[in-house]
Amino acid sequence: MKYYKILLNDSFNRTKVKAEAMAVANQADGEPIPVDADAMCSEKQKAIRASWRKIHVIVTPLCDVVQGKAINSRVIDGFLIAEGGGLIKYIDDRSEAIFISPKFEIDGAVYSLVLNLRYFHTTHFDPKKLQEQGLTSLFRIRQSLLAEIQSRLARHISRQGVLFIDEG
């Protein structure tokens, strides 16, 4: 649970909440009213956690899975955020590391998929045996959306970084 709280915290747009809080608090004429923006951020994050669905998106190429070449699965962690309540606007949409999908419906509820590409990792679970490993498949991502996710992931991990070799 704590892992996903950190993921949400890294995907959350605190600046938007603080600006919104200041605008509401200072609508009256006169002196500015102090606002506890951290408490408002915490409140918005609790509201998101009340309706989210934590997910793992497997982005391992299908041909590797079918041919048995996938030793580890390539996974991006994220969550589905319910569209009710307008909470999606508090997710940082300016970051290159955060992917927000268009809206879609699952089981009669409308969600958006939020992936934080910083949480890309490999793990050893077999997509063919998800239920044996305690995971449930919610849905299958359409090819066009998967291609967009993989493209964003490729762009994210191909950025130049600080290169150094540490003597161990």
C-alpha positions in Angstrom: 0.0 0.0 0.0 2.8 2.4 0.9 4.4 1.9 -2.5 1.3 3.1 -4.3 0.9 6.1 -2.0 4.4 7.1 -3.0 3.5 6.6 -6.7 0.5 8.8 -6.3 2.5 11.4 -4.5 5.0 11.5 -7.4 2.2 11.9 -9.9 0.3 14.5 -7.9 0.2 18.2 -9.0 0.6 20.1 -5.7 1.0 23.4 -7.6 -2.5 23.1 -9.0 -4.0 22.4 -5.6 -2.2 25.3 -4.0 -3.2 27.7 -6.7 -6.8 26.6 -6.5 -6.7 27.0 -2.7 -5.3 30.5 -2.9 -7.9 31.5 -5.5 -10.8 30.3 -3.4 -9.5 31.7 -0.1 -8.7 35.1 -1.5 -11.9 35.8 -3.3 -13.1 38.2 -0.6 -11.9 41.8 -0.6 -9.3 42.8 2.0 -6.3 40.9 3.4 -5.2 37.6 2.0 -6.4 34.6 3.9 -3.8 32.0 4.9 -4.4 28.6 3.4 -3.2 25.2 4.6 -2.4 23.9 1.1 -0.7 20.7 2.4 -3.9 19.7 4.2 -5.8 20.3 0.9 -3.3 18.2 -1.0 -3.7 15.4 1.5 -7.5 15.6 1.3 -7.4 15.4 -2.6 -5.0 12.4 -2.4 -7.3 10.6 0.0 -10.2 11.2 -2.3 -8.2 9.7 -5.2 -7.2 6.7 -3.1 -10.8 6.1 -2.1 -11.8 5.3 -5.7 -8.6 4.2 -7.5 -7.7 0.8 -8.7 -4.0 -0.1 -8.4 -2.6 -1.8 -11.6 0.4 -3.2 -13.3 0.5 -2.7 -17.0 2.6 -5.4 -18.8 4.3 -3.9 -21.8 6.4 -6.9 -22.8 6.1 -7.4 -26.6 3.5 -10.1 -27.3 5.8 -11.9 -29.7 8.3 -12.4 -26.8 5.6 -13.9 -24.6 4.2 -16.2 -27.4 7.7 -17.4 -28.4 8.7 -18.0 -24.8 11.6 -15.5 -25.0 10.4 -13.3 -22.1 12.4 -14.2 -19.1 11.0 -11.3 -17.1 7.9 -9.2 -17.7 8.3 -5.5 -18.4 5.9 -3.7 -16.2 4.8 -0.1 -15.5 2.9 0.6 -12.3 0.0 2.9 -12.1 -3.6 3.3 -11.2 -7.0 3.8 -12.7 -8.7 7.0 -11.4 -12.4 7.3 -11.5 -13.7 10.2 -13.5 -16.4 11.2 -11.0 -15.5 14.1 -8.8 -13.0 15.7 -11.3 -9.9 14.3 -9.5 -8.0 13.6 -12.7 -7.2 17.4 -12.9 -4.9 17.0 -9.9 -2.6 14.6 -11.7 0.5 16.3 -13.1 -0.1 16.3 -16.9 3.0 18.4 -17.7 5.5 15.8 -16.6 7.0 13.7 -19.4 7.1 10.8 -17.0 3.4 10.7 -16.4 1.0 9.2 -18.9 -2.7 9.8 -18.7 -5.0 7.9 -21.1 -8.2 9.0 -22.6 -11.4 8.1 -20.6 -12.8 4.6 -21.0 -15.4 2.4 -19.3 -14.9 -0.7 -17.1 -17.9 -2.4 -15.4 -20.1 0.7 -15.9 -17.6 3.2 -14.3 -15.5 5.7 -16.3 -11.8 5.7 -15.6 -8.5 7.2 -16.9 -5.3 5.2 -16.8 -2.5 7.0 -15.0 1.0 5.5 -15.5 4.2 6.9 -13.9 7.0 5.9 -16.3 9.5 6.3 -13.4 8.0 3.1 -12.0 9.0 1.0 -15.0 10.6 -2.3 -13.9 11.0 -5.9 -14.7 9.6 -8.7 -12.6 9.3 -12.4 -12.8 5.7 -13.2 -13.4 4.4 -15.1 -16.3 1.5 -13.3 -18.1 0.0 -16.7 -18.9 -0.2 -17.6 -15.2 -1.4 -14.4 -13.6 -4.1 -16.0 -11.4 -1.6 -18.5 -10.0 0.5 -15.5 -8.9 -2.3 -13.7 -7.2 -3.0 -11.2 -10.0 -6.2 -10.7 -12.0 -6.4 -9.4 -15.5 -8.8 -6.5 -15.7 -8.7 -5.8 -19.4 -6.6 -5.9 -22.5 -5.2 -2.6 -23.8 -5.9 -1.8 -27.4 -2.9 -1.9 -29.8 -3.1 1.9 -30.5 -3.0 2.7 -26.8 -0.2 0.2 -26.1 1.8 1.7 -28.9 1.4 5.1 -27.4 2.5 3.9 -24.0 5.5 2.1 -25.4 6.4 5.2 -27.4 6.3 7.4 -24.4 8.2 4.9 -22.4 10.9 4.7 -25.1 11.2 8.5 -25.1 11.4 8.6 -21.3 14.1 6.0 -20.9 16.2 7.2 -23.9 16.9 10.6 -22.3 20.5 11.5 -21.7 21.4 11.1 -18.1 24.4 11.6 -15.9 26.7 8.8 -16.9 29.3 7.6 -14.4 30.9 4.3 -13.3 31.2 3.7 -9.7 34.0 1.6 -8.4 32.6 -1.2 -6.2 
